[in-house]
Amino acid sequence: MGLTLIRKSTGKPRKANPKVALVLAGGAVSGGAFKVGGLKALNDYLVGRGIEDLDMYVGLSAGAVLAVPLASGIGPDEMVRVLEGTSEQFDQLRPIDFYYPNWSEFVGRPARLPTTWRAISRVSRSTSRAASRSCRRSCPKWGPACSGSRPTRSSKRSRCG
């Protein structure tokens, strides 16, 4: 995990006020915590501009969770204080803030299992019957003996037809 600074160069003189974007990739909760440290280092590295003063923020997964406070003007120093639990503006993040179980689905899924199982078996039976009819039609030589199942060693044919 690291931060990469990219500058497009066309050989032309640079614009007076270029637009600057920060793109933050995903990385789950632990990756997001590491990124906060990287954002703090980048903020210290920038001269004349804070990381919360950029023009655009793009984030994916944990990067999006970090891009939102940056776009709101909350800097990495305050984010670190939130993670430590020493922030006076915000409450400390708790595991339940990230991992809240969906209890209704947890209870509801097993209750729907019998209905799902019946639907699967109905589709399976109808598919099996259709395959059997198709095989009988295409095997006039074998007729009803061809049931669409795998041939046995005693039937000297390798496949239906």
C-alpha positions as CSV (number, residue, x, y, z in Angstrom):
1,M,0.0,0.0,0.0
2,G,1.3,3.4,-0.8
3,L,0.6,6.8,-2.3
4,T,1.6,7.6,-5.8
5,L,1.8,11.2,-7.1
6,I,1.2,11.5,-10.9
7,R,1.8,14.6,-12.9
8,K,0.8,14.7,-16.5
9,S,3.5,16.5,-18.7
10,T,2.9,17.5,-22.2
11,G,5.9,19.8,-22.6
12,K,3.7,22.9,-22.5
13,P,3.9,25.5,-19.7
14,R,1.8,24.5,-16.7
15,K,-1.6,26.2,-16.0
16,A,-1.7,28.9,-13.4
17,N,-4.4,27.2,-11.2
18,P,-4.6,23.5,-12.1
19,K,-7.3,21.3,-10.7
20,V,-6.0,18.7,-8.4
21,A,-7.8,15.4,-7.5
22,L,-7.1,12.8,-4.9
23,V,-8.0,9.2,-5.7
24,L,-8.2,6.8,-2.8
25,A,-8.4,3.0,-3.4
26,G,-10.2,0.5,-1.2
27,G,-8.6,-1.7,1.4
28,A,-11.2,-2.6,4.0
29,V,-11.2,-1.1,7.5
30,S,-7.5,-1.9,8.2
31,G,-6.4,-0.4,4.9
32,G,-8.4,2.7,5.6
33,A,-6.6,3.1,8.9
34,F,-3.3,2.9,7.2
35,K,-4.4,5.4,4.5
36,V,-5.2,7.9,7.2
37,G,-1.5,7.8,8.2
38,G,-0.6,8.2,4.5
39,L,-3.0,11.1,4.2
40,K,-1.4,12.8,7.2
41,A,2.1,12.4,5.7
42,L,0.9,13.7,2.4
43,N,-0.7,16.7,4.1
44,D,2.6,17.4,5.8
45,Y,4.4,17.2,2.4
46,L,2.1,19.6,0.6
47,V,3.3,23.2,0.6
48,G,0.8,26.1,0.5
49,R,-2.2,23.8,0.4
50,G,-3.8,21.4,2.7
51,I,-5.1,18.0,1.6
52,E,-8.6,19.0,2.5
53,D,-8.4,21.9,0.1
54,L,-8.1,19.8,-3.1
55,D,-10.6,20.3,-5.9
56,M,-11.9,16.7,-6.2
57,Y,-11.9,13.5,-4.2
58,V,-12.6,10.0,-5.6
59,G,-12.8,7.0,-3.4
60,L,-13.6,3.3,-3.6
61,S,-14.7,1.3,-0.5
62,A,-12.5,2.4,2.4
63,G,-11.2,5.2,0.2
64,A,-14.7,6.6,-0.2
65,V,-15.1,6.5,3.6
66,L,-12.0,8.7,3.8
67,A,-12.8,10.9,0.8
68,V,-16.1,12.1,2.4
69,P,-14.6,13.8,5.5
70,L,-11.8,15.3,3.3
71,A,-14.4,16.8,1.0
72,S,-16.2,18.2,4.1
73,G,-13.0,19.9,5.2
74,I,-12.0,17.5,7.9
75,G,-8.3,16.9,7.8
76,P,-6.2,13.8,8.5
77,D,-5.2,15.1,11.9
78,E,-8.8,15.1,13.1
79,M,-9.3,11.7,11.5
80,V,-6.4,10.3,13.6
81,R,-8.0,11.8,16.7
82,V,-11.3,10.2,15.9
83,L,-9.6,6.8,15.5
84,E,-7.7,7.3,18.8
85,G,-10.9,8.5,20.6
86,T,-9.4,11.9,21.5
87,S,-11.5,14.1,19.2
88,E,-13.7,16.7,20.8
89,Q,-15.8,17.1,17.6
90,F,-16.7,13.5,16.8
91,D,-17.3,10.2,18.7
92,Q,-14.8,7.4,18.4
93,L,-15.6,4.9,15.7
94,R,-16.8,1.5,17.0
95,P,-16.8,-1.9,15.3
96,I,-20.7,-1.8,15.2
97,D,-20.3,1.4,13.0
98,F,-18.8,-0.8,10.3
99,Y,-20.2,-4.3,10.9
100,Y,-23.9,-4.0,11.8
101,P,-25.6,-7.4,11.1
102,N,-28.7,-7.4,9.0
103,W,-30.9,-9.2,11.5
104,S,-34.0,-9.4,9.3
105,E,-32.1,-11.2,6.5
106,F,-30.4,-13.4,9.0
107,V,-33.7,-14.6,10.4
108,G,-35.6,-14.4,7.0
109,R,-33.3,-16.4,4.8
110,P,-33.7,-19.8,6.6
111,A,-37.5,-19.3,6.7
112,R,-37.5,-19.0,2.8
113,L,-35.3,-22.1,2.4
114,P,-38.2,-24.6,1.9
115,T,-39.7,-22.5,-0.8
116,T,-36.4,-22.1,-2.6
117,W,-35.7,-25.8,-2.4
118,R,-39.1,-26.7,-3.9
119,A,-38.5,-24.3,-6.8
120,I,-35.0,-25.7,-7.5
121,S,-36.3,-29.3,-7.4
122,R,-39.2,-28.3,-9.8
123,V,-36.8,-26.8,-12.3
124,S,-34.5,-29.8,-12.0
125,R,-37.3,-32.3,-12.6
126,S,-38.7,-30.4,-15.6
127,T,-35.2,-30.1,-17.1
128,S,-34.5,-33.8,-16.7
129,R,-37.9,-34.7,-18.3
130,A,-37.2,-32.4,-21.3
131,A,-33.8,-33.9,-21.8
132,S,-35.2,-37.4,-21.7
133,R,-37.9,-36.6,-24.3
134,S,-35.3,-35.0,-26.5
135,C,-33.1,-38.1,-26.3
136,R,-35.9,-40.5,-27.1
137,R,-36.8,-38.4,-30.2
138,S,-33.3,-38.3,-31.5
139,C,-32.6,-42.0,-30.9
140,P,-35.1,-44.0,-32.9
141,K,-32.8,-46.9,-33.0
142,W,-32.7,-47.3,-29.2
143,G,-36.2,-46.0,-28.5
144,P,-37.4,-46.1,-24.9
145,A,-34.1,-47.7,-23.8
146,C,-32.4,-44.4,-24.1
147,S,-33.5,-42.5,-21.1
148,G,-31.0,-39.7,-21.2
149,S,-28.9,-41.3,-18.5
150,R,-25.3,-42.4,-18.9
151,P,-25.0,-45.7,-20.8
152,T,-24.0,-48.8,-18.9
153,R,-21.1,-51.1,-19.9
154,S,-23.6,-53.8,-21.1
155,S,-25.2,-51.4,-23.7
156,K,-22.5,-51.4,-26.4
157,R,-23.0,-47.8,-27.3
158,S,-20.9,-45.0,-26.1
159,R,-23.6,-42.3,-26.1
160,C,-27.2,-41.7,-27.1
161,G,-27.4,-42.0,-30.9
